[in-house]
């Protein structure tokens, strides 16, 4: 006998109920449930605290992949040809802003400052941002750490498959202002080992700077500090173009890579569930390193 379900108009038999029961019939979905459980286990595993061994292994893997891309994609002829193709494409759509930007910022003090910003962005600011976020918020630190690593790993196969020389080496009317100002020799043996000269696409300088700016902005509620942090990405984008190290399209590619990396990182590292005031105490969650109100 069909189960009768009450409605405003009266009672109607429920078609989704089993005979003799009041609960609707539900088909078991073991495959979907098992896949969801595996995904949750993987997310929890990735979201956990990394051991020293795991950290060293991940960094070593990323560096070895980068070094392999340096060897595989080390084709100066192809890199120069690709760079000139990018310059031609930018000129066709009116995006060739590198040379005009250099001329607009052609002042000794600005050239010196931009050179320092370019050199410090990867080797000083990014490590300091990781240290600050680790001190202030575990969640923000994990998201930043994984965003930087994923950006690096996503860019590495592109570097190997599509070597691109920077504008300063492509003879497209853009100078090497860092070397010319005496800040550093971008063509020195040390620089070419640390920085792959044919890995202009995507711009990891821009990718890392955008990630760092977003992470630092997430640590504060003050509007002017947030704006200052978020300005770091655009400042580095202007710097890499004005110093002749990247095309505008390189910067846009870097922004696309970091957007994908950040989306993956946020999907893995979810914010902790809100805790009651009695359970958390007046100082918030000590494990996360910040008061609950600051992490809301």
C-alpha positions, 0 to 999 in steps of 0.5 A: 500500500503506498505511503500517504504524504500530507499536503496542503490540499490533502494527502497524496501517495508518495512515489519516492517511498518504499511500500510499508515505510515512511522514508523515501527510497534512496539508491546507494551510491558506493562508487561516488561515496568511495571517491569522495572519501578518497578525495577527502583523505587526500585533501587532509593529507595534503593539508597536514603539517609537512615534515622536514623530510617532506619539505626537502623532498618537495623543494628538491623535486621542484628544483630538479624539474626546473634544472631539467627544463633548463637543460631541455629548453636551452635552445638560444635560437628557438628562444630568440625566435619565440621572443621576437614572435611575442614582440610582433604579436604585442605590436599587432594588438598595441601591447608593446609597452616595454620600450615606452615604459623604459623611456618613461622611467629612464632616470638614474635613481629609478633605474637603480631602484627597479634593479634592486626590486627585481633582484630582491623580489624572488630572493628576499621578499618571497622568503620573508613573506613565507616567514611572516605568514608562518608566524601570523597564520598557519592557513595563509602560510600553507596557501602561500607555500603551495601557491608558490610551489604549484606556480613553479611546477606549472611553469616548468614544463612550459619553460621546457617546451617553449623557451623564450628569451627576455626582451633584453636579449631579443634585439627588439629595442629593449635594453638591459637596464640592470646590467647597464646600471651596474646593479648586476650582470644578468648575463654572468655565469652565476646569473644564468645558473640561478635564473634561466635566461630562456624561461621568460614565459610565464613570468614567475616574478609576477606570479610570486609577487601576486601571491605574496601580495595577496597573502600579506593582504590577508593578514591585516584588516587595515585598508591602507596596508591591504592596498600596499600589499596588493600593490606589490604584484603590479609594482613587480610587473612594471619592474620586470618590463622596465628592466627588459626581463619580460614582455607584457604577455609574459606577465599576463601568463604569470598571472594566469599561472598563479591564479590556477595555482592559488585556486588549487591551494585554496581548494586543499587548504580550507579554513578551520571550522568556527569554534565557540568562544568557550572552546576557543578562549579569549585569545582564539586558536593558538594552533593557527597562530592568530586570533579567531577574529583576525582569521574570519 
